[in-house]
Amino acid sequence: MEENQFNNWWYLGRRKILEKLLCKYLLSNQKIVIADAGSGFGGNIPMALKYGEVVALEMDEGATEYLKKRFGDSITFIRWKSPDKIDRKFDLVIITDVLEHIEDDRQAVSWIYDHLKRGGHVLVTVPAHQFLWSQMDVLTEHFRKYGRKELLGLFKDKFSARKISYYNFFLFPAKVAIVIFSLILASIFPNKEKKSYNGTPPALINGIFKRILYLEAILINSLSFPWGGKLGGCFSKKLI
């Protein structure tokens, strides 16, 4: 993550999509307080800082030290692991590719609800389609993947959906091919070292893939993609 998050097409494209959703559905004219839950090495933070105060919530000590060196006093740091309660409430929680790492994701959604201010929002991304489960998910310690129905069901009791869409739509066939290839490889060579395939590809391919996701970012506010390698959603806190 440290090596790839500011250069890899996937991280760059995800940030572009997040910002498009953020600008259309969640922002007011005022500066807001944003929690970056499971912030890792801070891939979302430069984008979030443009819109208000950022609080980085992260449990990994190495990642936290990296964040302190990179961002210093420009953000607040809190060592956090779901569902630990903290003495802060936020206008917006950004939780990108984190829920799949949490065994009790419903408890995590309850945590988000409890730590949002009245009228607060959550911006979430998750890996899509359980049928695409592969060694990549095992290596990256996922508990599950999500479909549209599952993500809506997870949030529906405490949140209202503003927007939900798959993304990484145009590259979905390539994603399926990589998963099939990895499954075949694992069956032929069961003792071969497993790979997550999350590294940055050569510059030309990386640039092409980035521009494809940037195109999806332009389109995502006008339509909802019917499938894709990832799933994203904007949800607003209900008054219950």
C-alpha positions in Angstrom: 0.0 0.0 0.0 2.8 2.4 0.9 4.5 1.9 -2.4 1.4 1.9 -4.6 -1.3 4.2 -3.2 -0.1 7.4 -4.9 0.8 5.9 -8.2 -1.3 2.8 -8.8 -4.2 3.2 -11.3 -6.6 1.5 -8.9 -6.0 3.9 -6.0 -5.9 7.0 -8.2 -9.2 6.0 -9.9 -10.9 5.2 -6.7 -10.0 8.6 -5.3 -11.4 10.3 -8.4 -14.7 8.3 -8.1 -14.9 9.1 -4.3 -14.4 12.8 -4.9 -17.1 12.9 -7.6 -19.6 11.2 -5.3 -18.5 13.4 -2.4 -19.0 16.6 -4.4 -22.5 15.7 -5.7 -24.1 14.0 -2.8 -22.5 14.9 0.5 -20.9 18.3 0.6 -22.3 21.6 1.9 -20.6 25.0 1.7 -19.2 24.6 5.1 -16.0 22.8 6.1 -16.8 19.4 7.6 -15.2 17.0 10.0 -14.2 13.8 8.2 -13.1 10.4 9.7 -11.0 8.3 7.4 -11.7 5.0 9.0 -9.0 2.4 8.4 -6.9 5.0 6.7 -3.9 2.7 6.0 -1.1 4.8 4.5 -3.4 7.8 3.9 -4.5 7.4 0.3 -7.7 9.3 0.9 -6.3 12.0 3.0 -5.0 14.6 0.4 -8.5 14.5 -1.2 -10.3 14.7 2.2 -8.2 17.7 3.4 -9.7 19.9 0.7 -13.1 19.7 2.4 -12.4 20.0 6.1 -10.7 18.6 9.2 -9.5 15.0 8.8 -9.2 12.5 11.6 -7.2 9.4 10.6 -8.4 6.2 12.3 -5.9 3.3 12.0 -4.9 0.4 14.1 -1.6 -0.5 12.4 1.4 1.1 14.2 3.6 1.2 11.1 0.9 2.9 9.1 0.2 5.4 11.9 3.9 6.4 12.1 3.9 6.8 8.3 0.9 9.1 8.5 2.5 11.2 11.2 5.6 11.7 9.1 3.8 12.4 5.9 0.9 14.6 7.1 2.2 15.9 10.5 -0.1 18.5 12.2 -2.4 18.8 9.2 -4.5 15.8 10.5 -5.5 14.2 13.8 -4.5 10.6 14.5 -6.4 8.1 16.6 -5.3 4.4 17.0 -8.6 2.6 16.3 -9.9 -0.8 15.6 -13.6 -1.5 15.0 -15.7 -1.4 17.1 -13.7 0.6 19.6 -15.6 3.8 20.6 -13.9 7.1 20.5 -14.9 10.5 21.9 -15.5 12.2 18.5 -18.4 12.6 16.1 -18.1 13.4 12.4 -20.0 14.9 9.5 -18.7 12.3 7.2 -17.1 8.8 7.6 -15.0 7.6 4.6 -14.5 3.8 4.9 -12.9 2.5 1.7 -12.2 -1.2 1.3 -12.3 -1.8 5.0 -15.6 -3.5 5.8 -14.5 -6.7 4.1 -11.7 -6.9 6.6 -14.0 -6.7 9.7 -15.6 -10.0 10.8 -18.7 -8.3 12.2 -19.5 -5.7 9.6 -23.0 -5.0 11.1 -21.3 -3.9 14.3 -19.0 -1.7 12.2 -22.0 0.0 10.6 -23.5 0.6 14.0 -20.2 2.2 15.0 -20.4 4.5 12.0 -24.0 5.5 13.0 -23.0 6.2 16.6 -20.1 8.4 15.6 -21.9 10.5 13.0 -23.5 13.8 13.8 -27.1 14.4 13.1 -27.5 14.5 9.3 -24.1 12.9 8.8 -23.0 10.7 5.9 -20.9 7.7 5.1 -19.0 7.1 1.9 -18.0 3.4 1.5 -16.3 1.1 -1.1 -16.1 -2.7 -1.0 -14.9 -5.5 -3.3 -17.8 -6.9 -5.3 -19.2 -10.3 -6.2 -18.6 -13.3 -3.9 -18.3 -15.5 -7.0 -15.0 -13.7 -7.7 -13.5 -15.0 -4.4 -9.9 -16.0 -5.0 -6.4 -16.3 -3.4 -6.2 -12.5 -3.5 -9.0 -12.3 -0.9 -7.3 -14.9 1.3 -3.9 -13.1 1.1 -5.5 -9.7 1.9 -7.5 -11.2 4.8 -11.0 -10.6 3.5 -14.1 -12.1 5.2 -16.5 -11.5 2.3 -17.3 -9.7 -0.9 -20.5 -7.7 -1.5 -23.3 -7.4 -4.0 -25.6 -4.4 -4.3 -28.3 -6.2 -2.4 -25.9 -7.2 0.5 -24.5 -3.6 0.8 -28.0 -2.1 0.8 -29.1 -4.6 3.4 -26.2 -3.9 5.6 -27.0 -0.1 5.8 -30.8 0.0 5.4 -31.8 0.0 9.0 -29.7 3.0 10.0 -29.1 4.8 6.8 -30.8 6.1 3.6 -29.0 5.3 0.3 -28.2 8.4 -1.7 -26.2 6.6 -4.4 -25.0 3.0 -4.9 -23.1 1.7 -8.0 -20.6 -0.8 -9.1 -17.4 0.6 -10.6 -14.3 -0.7 -12.4 -16.9 -1.6 -14.9 -15.0 -1.4 -18.2 -12.1 -3.5 -16.8 -14.4 -6.1 -15.3 -13.6 -8.7 -17.9 -9.9 -8.4 -17.1 -10.7 -8.8 -13.4 -12.7 -12.0 -14.2 -9.8 -13.3 -16.3 -7.2 -12.7 -13.6 -9.4 -14.5 -11.0 -9.9 -17.5 -13.3 -6.2 -17.6 -14.1 -5.2 -17.5 -10.4 -7.7 -20.3 -9.6 -6.3 -22.5 -12.5 -2.8 -21.8 -11.4 -3.6 -22.7 -7.8 -5.1 -26.0 -8.8 -2.1 -26.9 -11.0 0.5 -25.7 -8.6 -1.0 -25.9 -5.1 2.3 -25.2 -3.4 3.3 -22.2 -5.5 3.7 -18.9 -3.7 0.4 -17.0 -3.8 0.2 -13.5 -5.2 -2.3 -10.7 -4.6 -1.7 -9.1 -8.0 -2.0 -5.7 -6.3 1.3 -4.2 -7.6 1.6 -1.3 -10.0 1.8 -2.5 -13.6 4.1 -1.0 -16.2 3.7 2.7 -16.8 1.8 2.4 -20.1 -0.8 -0.1 -18.8 -1.0 1.8 -15.5 -1.8 5.0 -17.4 -4.4 3.4 -19.6 -6.2 1.7 -16.7 -6.1 5.0 -14.7 -7.8 6.9 -17.6 -10.5 4.2 -17.8 -11.4 4.7 -14.2 -11.3 8.5 -14.6 -13.9 8.0 -17.4 -16.0 6.0 -14.9 -15.7 8.9 -12.4 -17.1 11.3 -15.0 -20.0 8.9 -15.7 -20.8 7.6 -12.2 -23.0 10.5 -11.1 -25.2 10.2 -14.2 -25.7 6.5 -14.2 -25.2 3.3 -12.0 -23.0 0.6 -13.5 -24.7 -2.8 -13.5 -21.6 -4.7 -12.5 -17.9 -4.1 -11.8 -15.0 -5.2 -9.7 -15.9 -2.8 -6.9 -19.0 -1.4 -5.3 -19.4 2.1 -3.8 -22.2 3.9 -2.0 -23.2 7.1 -0.3 -25.5 6.8 2.7 -27.1 9.4 5.0 -27.8 8.8 8.7 -31.5 8.2 9.5 -33.1 9.9 12.5 -34.3 6.7 14.3 
